[in-house]
Amino acid sequence: MHLANPPCSLGFVYGTLKQGFSNHWLIEDAVGEGHAQFIGLQVKGELYAVDQTALELLDELEGVSKGHYER
C-alpha cells in the first residue's frame, strides 16, 4: 500500500493502540484511508519489581503529576 502523502515521521504505538486492543481502530482507520502503513516493528522491554520509592521516581521522570502519563 502506498501512502496518500509522503510520510513525515514514524509513529510508535503501544498499549491500547496496538493490534487487538481497544483504541487500535484509530490507527486502523488511518491505514485504511492511506494515511499510515504498518511496518511491523516489534520492541522488547524489561520488567522490574519496584517498591513505592522507585514508583515515585519513575512517575516523576514520566511527568505523571503533570498529566503526561497515567500509571
Distance bins in CASP14 RR format, pairs under 12 A and 6 or more apart:
PFRMAT RR
TARGET T0000
AUTHOR 0000-0000-0000
RMODE 2
METHOD distances of the structure
MODEL  1
1 30 0 0 0 0 0 1 0 0 0 0 0
1 31 1 0 0 1 0 0 0 0 0 0 0
1 32 0 0 0 0 1 0 0 0 0 0 0
1 33 0 0 0 0 0 1 0 0 0 0 0
1 34 1 0 0 1 0 0 0 0 0 0 0
1 35 0 0 0 0 0 1 0 0 0 0 0
1 36 0 0 0 0 1 0 0 0 0 0 0
1 37 1 0 1 0 0 0 0 0 0 0 0
1 38 0 0 0 0 1 0 0 0 0 0 0
1 39 0 0 0 0 0 1 0 0 0 0 0
2 31 0 0 0 0 0 1 0 0 0 0 0
2 34 1 0 0 1 0 0 0 0 0 0 0
2 35 0 0 0 0 0 1 0 0 0 0 0
2 36 0 0 0 0 0 1 0 0 0 0 0
2 37 0 0 0 0 1 0 0 0 0 0 0
3 9 0 0 0 0 0 1 0 0 0 0 0
3 30 0 0 0 0 1 0 0 0 0 0 0
3 31 0 0 0 0 1 0 0 0 0 0 0
3 32 0 0 0 0 0 1 0 0 0 0 0
3 33 0 0 0 0 1 0 0 0 0 0 0
3 34 1 0 1 0 0 0 0 0 0 0 0
3 35 1 0 0 1 0 0 0 0 0 0 0
3 36 1 0 0 1 0 0 0 0 0 0 0
3 37 1 0 1 0 0 0 0 0 0 0 0
3 38 0 0 0 0 0 1 0 0 0 0 0
3 39 0 0 0 0 0 1 0 0 0 0 0
4 30 0 0 0 0 1 0 0 0 0 0 0
4 31 0 0 0 0 0 1 0 0 0 0 0
4 32 0 0 0 0 1 0 0 0 0 0 0
4 33 1 0 0 1 0 0 0 0 0 0 0
4 34 1 0 1 0 0 0 0 0 0 0 0
4 35 1 0 1 0 0 0 0 0 0 0 0
4 36 0 0 0 0 1 0 0 0 0 0 0
4 37 0 0 0 0 0 1 0 0 0 0 0
5 30 0 0 0 0 0 1 0 0 0 0 0
5 33 0 0 0 0 0 1 0 0 0 0 0
5 34 0 0 0 0 1 0 0 0 0 0 0
5 35 1 0 0 1 0 0 0 0 0 0 0
5 36 0 0 0 0 0 1 0 0 0 0 0
5 37 0 0 0 0 0 1 0 0 0 0 0
6 35 0 0 0 0 0 1 0 0 0 0 0
6 37 0 0 0 0 0 1 0 0 0 0 0
7 30 0 0 0 0 0 1 0 0 0 0 0
7 34 0 0 0 0 0 1 0 0 0 0 0
7 35 0 0 0 0 1 0 0 0 0 0 0
7 36 0 0 0 0 1 0 0 0 0 0 0
7 37 1 0 0 1 0 0 0 0 0 0 0
7 39 0 0 0 0 0 1 0 0 0 0 0
8 35 0 0 0 0 0 1 0 0 0 0 0
8 36 0 0 0 0 0 1 0 0 0 0 0
9 36 0 0 0 0 0 1 0 0 0 0 0
10 36 0 0 0 0 0 1 0 0 0 0 0
10 37 0 0 0 0 0 1 0 0 0 0 0
10 38 0 0 0 0 0 1 0 0 0 0 0
10 39 1 0 0 1 0 0 0 0 0 0 0
10 40 0 0 0 0 0 1 0 0 0 0 0
10 41 0 0 0 0 1 0 0 0 0 0 0
11 17 0 0 0 0 1 0 0 0 0 0 0
11 27 0 0 0 0 1 0 0 0 0 0 0
11 30 0 0 0 0 0 1 0 0 0 0 0
11 35 0 0 0 0 0 1 0 0 0 0 0
11 36 0 0 0 0 1 0 0 0 0 0 0
11 37 0 0 0 0 0 1 0 0 0 0 0
11 38 0 0 0 0 0 1 0 0 0 0 0
11 39 0 0 0 0 1 0 0 0 0 0 0
11 40 0 0 0 0 0 1 0 0 0 0 0
11 41 0 0 0 0 1 0 0 0 0 0 0
12 18 0 0 0 0 0 1 0 0 0 0 0
12 27 0 0 0 0 0 1 0 0 0 0 0
12 39 0 0 0 0 1 0 0 0 0 0 0
12 40 0 0 0 0 0 1 0 0 0 0 0
12 41 1 0 0 1 0 0 0 0 0 0 0
12 42 0 0 0 0 0 1 0 0 0 0 0
12 43 1 0 0 1 0 0 0 0 0 0 0
13 19 0 0 0 0 1 0 0 0 0 0 0
13 20 0 0 0 0 0 1 0 0 0 0 0
13 21 0 0 0 0 1 0 0 0 0 0 0
13 23 0 0 0 0 1 0 0 0 0 0 0
13 24 0 0 0 0 1 0 0 0 0 0 0
13 26 0 0 0 0 1 0 0 0 0 0 0
13 27 1 0 1 0 0 0 0 0 0 0 0
13 28 0 0 0 0 0 1 0 0 0 0 0
13 30 0 0 0 0 0 1 0 0 0 0 0
13 31 0 0 0 0 0 1 0 0 0 0 0
13 36 0 0 0 0 1 0 0 0 0 0 0
13 38 0 0 0 0 1 0 0 0 0 0 0
13 39 0 0 0 0 0 1 0 0 0 0 0
13 40 0 0 0 0 0 1 0 0 0 0 0
13 41 0 0 0 0 1 0 0 0 0 0 0
13 43 0 0 0 0 0 1 0 0 0 0 0
14 21 0 0 0 0 1 0 0 0 0 0 0
14 23 0 0 0 0 0 1 0 0 0 0 0
14 24 0 0 0 0 0 1 0 0 0 0 0
14 27 0 0 0 0 0 1 0 0 0 0 0
14 41 0 0 0 0 0 1 0 0 0 0 0
14 42 0 0 0 0 0 1 0 0 0 0 0
14 43 1 0 0 1 0 0 0 0 0 0 0
14 45 0 0 0 0 0 1 0 0 0 0 0
14 69 0 0 0 0 0 1 0 0 0 0 0
15 21 1 0 1 0 0 0 0 0 0 0 0
15 22 0 0 0 0 1 0 0 0 0 0 0
15 23 0 0 0 0 1 0 0 0 0 0 0
15 24 0 0 0 0 1 0 0 0 0 0 0
15 27 0 0 0 0 0 1 0 0 0 0 0
15 43 0 0 0 0 0 1 0 0 0 0 0
15 69 0 0 0 0 0 1 0 0 0 0 0
15 70 0 0 0 0 0 1 0 0 0 0 0
16 22 1 0 1 0 0 0 0 0 0 0 0
16 23 1 0 1 0 0 0 0 0 0 0 0
16 24 1 0 0 1 0 0 0 0 0 0 0
16 25 0 0 0 0 0 1 0 0 0 0 0
16 26 0 0 0 0 1 0 0 0 0 0 0
16 27 0 0 0 0 0 1 0 0 0 0 0
16 70 0 0 0 0 0 1 0 0 0 0 0
17 23 1 0 1 0 0 0 0 0 0 0 0
17 24 1 0 1 0 0 0 0 0 0 0 0
17 25 0 0 0 0 1 0 0 0 0 0 0
17 26 1 0 0 1 0 0 0 0 0 0 0
17 27 1 0 1 0 0 0 0 0 0 0 0
17 28 0 0 0 0 1 0 0 0 0 0 0
17 29 0 0 0 0 0 1 0 0 0 0 0
17 30 0 0 0 0 0 1 0 0 0 0 0
17 31 0 0 0 0 0 1 0 0 0 0 0
17 36 0 0 0 0 0 1 0 0 0 0 0
17 38 0 0 0 0 0 1 0 0 0 0 0
18 24 1 0 0 1 0 0 0 0 0 0 0
18 25 0 0 0 0 0 1 0 0 0 0 0
18 26 0 0 0 0 0 1 0 0 0 0 0
18 27 0 0 0 0 1 0 0 0 0 0 0
18 28 0 0 0 0 0 1 0 0 0 0 0
18 38 0 0 0 0 0 1 0 0 0 0 0
18 40 0 0 0 0 0 1 0 0 0 0 0
18 41 0 0 0 0 0 1 0 0 0 0 0
18 42 0 0 0 0 0 1 0 0 0 0 0
18 43 0 0 0 0 0 1 0 0 0 0 0
19 25 0 0 0 0 0 1 0 0 0 0 0
19 26 0 0 0 0 0 1 0 0 0 0 0
19 27 0 0 0 0 1 0 0 0 0 0 0
19 28 0 0 0 0 1 0 0 0 0 0 0
19 31 0 0 0 0 0 1 0 0 0 0 0
19 38 0 0 0 0 1 0 0 0 0 0 0
19 40 0 0 0 0 1 0 0 0 0 0 0
19 42 0 0 0 0 0 1 0 0 0 0 0
20 27 0 0 0 0 0 1 0 0 0 0 0
20 28 0 0 0 0 1 0 0 0 0 0 0
21 27 0 0 0 0 0 1 0 0 0 0 0
21 28 0 0 0 0 0 1 0 0 0 0 0
22 28 0 0 0 0 0 1 0 0 0 0 0
23 29 0 0 0 0 0 1 0 0 0 0 0
23 30 0 0 0 0 0 1 0 0 0 0 0
24 30 0 0 0 0 0 1 0 0 0 0 0
24 31 0 0 0 0 0 1 0 0 0 0 0
24 36 0 0 0 0 0 1 0 0 0 0 0
24 38 0 0 0 0 0 1 0 0 0 0 0
25 31 0 0 0 0 0 1 0 0 0 0 0
25 32 0 0 0 0 0 1 0 0 0 0 0
26 32 0 0 0 0 0 1 0 0 0 0 0
26 33 0 0 0 0 0 1 0 0 0 0 0
26 35 0 0 0 0 0 1 0 0 0 0 0
26 36 0 0 0 0 1 0 0 0 0 0 0
27 33 0 0 0 0 0 1 0 0 0 0 0
27 34 0 0 0 0 0 1 0 0 0 0 0
27 35 0 0 0 0 1 0 0 0 0 0 0
27 36 1 0 1 0 0 0 0 0 0 0 0
27 37 0 0 0 0 0 1 0 0 0 0 0
27 38 0 0 0 0 1 0 0 0 0 0 0
27 39 0 0 0 0 0 1 0 0 0 0 0
28 34 0 0 0 0 0 1 0 0 0 0 0
28 35 0 0 0 0 0 1 0 0 0 0 0
28 36 0 0 0 0 1 0 0 0 0 0 0
28 37 0 0 0 0 0 1 0 0 0 0 0
28 38 0 0 0 0 1 0 0 0 0 0 0
29 35 0 0 0 0 1 0 0 0 0 0 0
29 36 0 0 0 0 1 0 0 0 0 0 0
30 36 1 1 0 0 0 0 0 0 0 0 0
30 37 0 0 0 0 1 0 0 0 0 0 0
30 38 0 0 0 0 0 1 0 0 0 0 0
31 37 1 0 0 1 0 0 0 0 0 0 0
31 38 1 0 0 1 0 0 0 0 0 0 0
31 39 0 0 0 0 0 1 0 0 0 0 0
31 40 0 0 0 0 0 1 0 0 0 0 0
32 38 0 0 0 0 0 1 0 0 0 0 0
48 54 1 0 0 1 0 0 0 0 0 0 0
48 55 0 0 0 0 0 1 0 0 0 0 0
48 57 0 0 0 0 0 1 0 0 0 0 0
48 58 0 0 0 0 1 0 0 0 0 0 0
49 55 0 0 0 0 0 1 0 0 0 0 0
50 56 0 0 0 0 1 0 0 0 0 0 0
50 57 0 0 0 0 1 0 0 0 0 0 0
50 58 1 0 0 1 0 0 0 0 0 0 0
50 59 0 0 0 0 0 1 0 0 0 0 0
50 71 0 0 0 0 0 1 0 0 0 0 0
51 57 0 0 0 0 0 1 0 0 0 0 0
51 58 0 0 0 0 0 1 0 0 0 0 0
52 58 0 0 0 0 0 1 0 0 0 0 0
52 59 0 0 0 0 0 1 0 0 0 0 0
53 59 0 0 0 0 0 1 0 0 0 0 0
53 60 0 0 0 0 0 1 0 0 0 0 0
54 60 0 0 0 0 0 1 0 0 0 0 0
54 61 0 0 0 0 0 1 0 0 0 0 0
55 61 0 0 0 0 0 1 0 0 0 0 0
55 62 0 0 0 0 0 1 0 0 0 0 0
55 64 0 0 0 0 1 0 0 0 0 0 0
55 71 1 0 0 1 0 0 0 0 0 0 0
56 62 0 0 0 0 0 1 0 0 0 0 0
56 63 0 0 0 0 0 1 0 0 0 0 0
56 64 0 0 0 0 1 0 0 0 0 0 0
56 65 0 0 0 0 1 0 0 0 0 0 0
56 71 0 0 0 0 0 1 0 0 0 0 0
57 63 0 0 0 0 0 1 0 0 0 0 0
57 64 0 0 0 0 0 1 0 0 0 0 0
58 64 0 0 0 0 1 0 0 0 0 0 0
58 65 0 0 0 0 0 1 0 0 0 0 0
58 69 0 0 0 0 1 0 0 0 0 0 0
58 71 0 0 0 0 1 0 0 0 0 0 0
59 65 1 0 0 1 0 0 0 0 0 0 0
59 66 0 0 0 0 0 1 0 0 0 0 0
59 67 0 0 0 0 0 1 0 0 0 0 0
59 68 0 0 0 0 1 0 0 0 0 0 0
59 69 0 0 0 0 1 0 0 0 0 0 0
59 70 0 0 0 0 1 0 0 0 0 0 0
59 71 1 0 0 1 0 0 0 0 0 0 0
60 66 0 0 0 0 1 0 0 0 0 0 0
60 68 0 0 0 0 0 1 0 0 0 0 0
60 69 0 0 0 0 0 1 0 0 0 0 0
60 71 0 0 0 0 0 1 0 0 0 0 0
61 68 0 0 0 0 1 0 0 0 0 0 0
61 69 0 0 0 0 1 0 0 0 0 0 0
61 71 0 0 0 0 0 1 0 0 0 0 0
62 68 1 0 0 1 0 0 0 0 0 0 0
62 69 1 0 1 0 0 0 0 0 0 0 0
62 70 0 0 0 0 1 0 0 0 0 0 0
62 71 0 0 0 0 1 0 0 0 0 0 0
63 69 1 0 0 1 0 0 0 0 0 0 0
63 70 0 0 0 0 1 0 0 0 0 0 0
63 71 0 0 0 0 0 1 0 0 0 0 0
64 70 1 0 0 1 0 0 0 0 0 0 0
64 71 1 0 1 0 0 0 0 0 0 0 0
65 71 0 0 0 0 0 1 0 0 0 0 0
END
